[in-house]
Amino acid sequence: MSRPPLNAEWVEALVEASSQRQGLSGVVAIAVGKTDRVVFEISGGRVVAAAEPGGAQVTIPVTADQLTSILDGTESLAQAFMRGDVKPEGSTGALLAAVELFEDAGFRQRLARR
C-alpha cells in the first residue's frame, strides 16, 4: 500500500470507511512533513467531515512510512505513541479518538478497499 494523498478525497474515504463505527470524538490533523496535512472531525467514532486547518484539537506528525504502516496495520499508532516514535501535540481526548479509529481493523480493511 502506498501512502494516500492527504486531501479531501482521502477524508471522504475515511468518512465512508468509518460509517459503521462508534467511539470517541475529536478534531484531528495528520501531518506528513511540514506541508502535507489533512484535518478531519471524528464524531462518535465516525469521521464526519474535513475540518478547518486551524481547528485541529491534536496534530499527529508522522513520516510517510509511518502513515502507510499505520494504515496497513503493520504499525500501531498507540504503540508508536507509547514508544515515543509519534509525538502528537494537543488534546489527549482527540488523540484517543484517532488511535481508536486507526486501531480498528475493520475500518482499515474498508479503507483499503476504497
N, C-alpha and C positions, 0 to 999 in steps of 0.2 A: 504494500500500500504506500503510495506517495503522499506527502503532506498536502492537505487540502488548501485551496486558496482561502484566506481569511476574508470573506466578503459576504454580501447579502445572500447570495445563493447558498453558501455553506450554512448560514444561520437558518435559512428555510429548510435545509436538510435536517438540521438539529431539531427544528420545530416538528417536522413530520416524524422523525425517529423517536422523539420523546413523548408523543401524543398519548401513549398508554401509561405513562409513569405517574407516580405520586411521590411526594417528598418535600424537600426543603425549598426555600425561595431565596433569591438574591440577584443582584446585577453584577455580571462577571465580564472581565476583559481578559482575553487570551492574547498575549503579545509574543511574537517571534522577532527578535531583534528590536531595533529602535523604531521602525516604521510600520511593520506589518502587524496589524492589530484589529481585533473584532470585539465588539461589546454586545452582549445579549442578556435578556432578562429570563430568569428561571422563576416560575411561579408554581408552587405546589408540586415541584419535581419536574415540570414540563418547561421546555424552552418555549416562550410565547412570542418573542419578537426581538428584533435588533433593538439596541438601546443607543441613546446619545453617547458619543465618545467620552464626554466628561462625566457621565452618570454612573460609572462603574463603582461598585462598593469594594471590589477587590480586583487587583490586577495580578494575573498569573503569568510571569515571564517564563518561557520555555524555549529550548532550541527547536529547530525544525525536526531533528531526530527524536527528541523527547516527545513532541506532539504526535508524531507518527506512531511511536511506540505506545503512547497512552491510548490512542485511537484503535490500534490493532490488538490491544490487550497484553502486549509483551512487557509493558511497564505499568505500574500502578501509580496514579497521581498521589494517592495517600502515602504510599511508601516513599516515593520520591520527595515528598514534602517532609516526612519524618526523618529521612536521611540528610536533609538539607540540600538536596540537589535542585529543588524548586523552592524559590523564596518569594512567596506571594506578598503583596503589600495591600493592606486594607482589612476589611471586616472578616472575622473568622466565620461568622454565620454564612456569608456569601461564599466563602471558600468551601465550607462544608457542603453547600448546595452543589457546587461544581464537582467536588470529589464524589459525592453520591451519584451524580449524573454519569460521570465518566467511569465509575467503577461498575456500573450496571451493564453486564454482559449482553443482555437482550437489547439495550439501547445501542451499544456498539455494533452489534450484528445488524440491526435495522439500518443504522447509519452507513455501514459498509456496503449495503445493498443499493444505496442511492447513487 
